[in-house]
Amino acid sequence: MLKKLVLALALSSVSTLAMAQEPKLGGTINAVIQPEPPGLMLALVQNGPTQMVSGNIYEGLLRYSKTLEPQPGLAESWTISPDAKTYTFKLKQGVTWHDGKPFTAADVLFSIETLKVTHARARNNLVQLDKVEAPDDYTVVFTLKQPFGPFIGIFEVGSMPIIPKHIYEGTDVKTNPANNAPIGTGPFMFKEWKKGSFIQLVKNPNYHVKGKPYIDGIYWQIIPDAAARSVAYETGKVDVLPGGSIENFDVPRVSKLPNTCVTGDGWEFFSPMAWMWLNNRNPVLANKKVRQAIMYAVDREFAKDVIWNGLGKVATGPSSSAIKFYTDNVPKYPYDPAKAKALLKEAGYKGEKIRLMPLPYGETWSRWGEAVKQNLVDVGMNIETIATDVPGSNQKNSEWDYDISFTYLYQYGDPALGVGRNYVTSAIQKGQLFNNLEGYSNPEVDKLFEEGAVATPDSKRKEIYDKVQKILVEDVPVAWQLELQFPTITNCKIKNLITTGIGVNDGFRDAWIDK
Amino acid sequence: MLSFVAQRIVKGVFVLLAIIVMNFFLIRLAPGDPAAVMAGEAGASDAQFVQQLREKFSLDKPLPEQLFIYVKGVVTLDLGFSFRQQMPVAKLIAERLPATLLLTLTAFGISLLLGITFGTLAARFAGTWADTAITVSALLFYATPIFWVALMSILLFSVYLGWLPSFGYETIGGNYTGWAHVKDVALHLVMPAMTIGLFFMATYTRMTRASMLEVKRLDFVKTARAKGLRDNIIQRRHVLRNALLPVVTLAGVHSGTLVGGAVLTETVFAWPGIGRLLYEALLQRDYNLLLGVFVVCSAMVLIFNLVTDLVYRLVDPRIEFAS
């Protein structure tokens, strides 16, 4: 079964052949969305389902290829000054909002100012921004306080959605009625949202890329139960199951259904990385040898092959292999229970109870928690599993009320955006999520991450990040597990669904249906 | 009778207030709040972001003040604003209520009709193979978990036979109107309604059978028989009518809880009703929405209990309204 799935994934690359075919016009794609998004105004709500739907409605200045190279979006070209402090974007002309008003640089300026208030990630990404100006209607110039390596990577639609100034200026962005019927520049326009049932988008006939989109519309269907989502696909009611829509153990079965295509592409920008937070404040886990023992004790190949059906990669350290400046030239932690036992003995571990909190995201994660518990018990650790739901897990993690806790986080293509936040001392902030929850503090690591973000050129950045990855892997502040891969399952009649490193979150503008 | 109804309404208002206060504190005992959930979903959470959310939802105010604001709203029929769904709670509930009522009332109707019919038959032919078949089937439906029945019926009727749609309230994108729409919704309704209906049907079957067998042994039935009345008349006018009282009581209790009680079925069948809304609100710690659903469900229970008391009178004229 596993081989077949891997084969299916390999064959999916054949789907690139479809690009050579002439796209056909018309048809509607039915896709699953889960959970139901809380809203569709991307500048206000940034959760996964919102971006998946609204990535069709709004656009960013840039898109990113599967190798994370910037591609034109609302900006058709861009230049970076030699001192790497000035980024000049030439905007595409002739772009209109869904209500017919023209899109100009004023919209970009307005969006930046709005996002600084409403969008936590954008605010963080813009921390080095000194000023942003619009010398004319179709030019935007960003001036930075100092060079910021990942800056060219922060312009995709979810990280920096461009919103219409003429709709939101002078209003309370959070309560503007337009949020219920969002207006963007994207290939699809909002038509209807029947809460609890579906969200309907229709083709934007005035889309600025000639001839696109090819399809007439999209129905995002809201089906809360994972088994019911599988059946909906099986019975032909939906054509697209975005990554994570069905339980992982169901993926091999569904992948084998007739006329089914599977791809792991489209997650390169996000590079989801799973690890276990090890609470460095716990007297047992404060000992580096115990943390290293945990790395040796956990059979990560088993987790990849059995729990994740062979999808993904065993993580070698804090960076995903898909993002910039990754290195595998770091200490290795193969599955070695004997070594784990020896390290625990050296560390003087006497069977103190350690609480393990699996991620409450469904059956796959529960099973993973059970497997890891078994691994740790096998090397003599006293593990108690803590069961909770998502709000409970968020609360416990952010209040540091855990010993070992599963998580997975996006890395956004660059260590300065998605890696450093989990290890630097300044990111130890109680009451918040996705920062340095483990409480690891190392002045050298802090300094290296600080330097890495602003160093130029890239070769210098690589040198710094190589060094910091080595230190972290030696110290094991958290127990890295897998670079996750969420397969997108589609009916094979759907072509060109995923064309960028942002995948289904980047809109269906290139997709067409082979009737 | 009017003073009885008025008294019950006044009492009901106080019960409702007590329910609000109790639930208000109860749901806040669970770990995590809406701000934590939304920060988690956004994949980003700096201090400013979480603080903004807490201020927006008034979660930064002291609990008694939050309670006062909420109760003041409820008194003016304002159930507040849903944190996550970004909509007034009353509007959300009003949008979902018709689907839930359609589902639960259909299920309820089916279960009462079939339950009483099968119960009567089983009692009428007690000890025969028909009685055994009905009793065993009822026991089976009663004991089988609802979600299992739901999943198995999806497998059978949607995947293997392809007769019925597996999820939703209507065919999305079907744009049916008139009778075609009614037929479309009815097809979607069959499996979820049967899933809930079978469980309650089993309950009513067993209750009706037991109650009828008990009444059958009473003296007035013997008297009727001695008078030479035909068996059909005895069963219908004397036995069934008296045996129905416990069934009505049970149906009264069920009818109130049916509004919020179809959580599993609505989730498995993606039925856009109140039960699913409640489940999602719980997972998202959407306090206002949770409280709103509780208030509506509690009000329904109170109303249905009142209706049950009135139905008693119809079923058994000997019962008087105590004021």
Interface residues (C-beta under 8 A of the other chain):
Chain A: T28 N30 P35 E36 P38 G39 V45 Q46 N47 G48 H119 A120 R121 R123 N124 K174 N179 N180 K194 K195 G196 S197 F198 Q200 Y219 Q221 I222 I223 P224 D225 A227 A228 V231 A232 E234 T235 K237 T388 D389 V390 P391 G392 S393 N394 Q395 K396 S398 L409 Y410 Q429 G431 Q432 L433 F434 N435
Chain B: A30 P31 G32 D33 A36 V37 M38 A39 G40 E41 A42 G43 A44 S45 D46 A47 Q48 F49 V50 K56 R84 Q85 Q86 M87 L92 E95 R96 A99 L151 I154 L155 S158 V159 G162 P165 S166 F167 G168 Y169 E170 I172 G173 T267 V268 F269 A270 P272 G273 R276 L277 Y279 E280 L283 Q284 R285
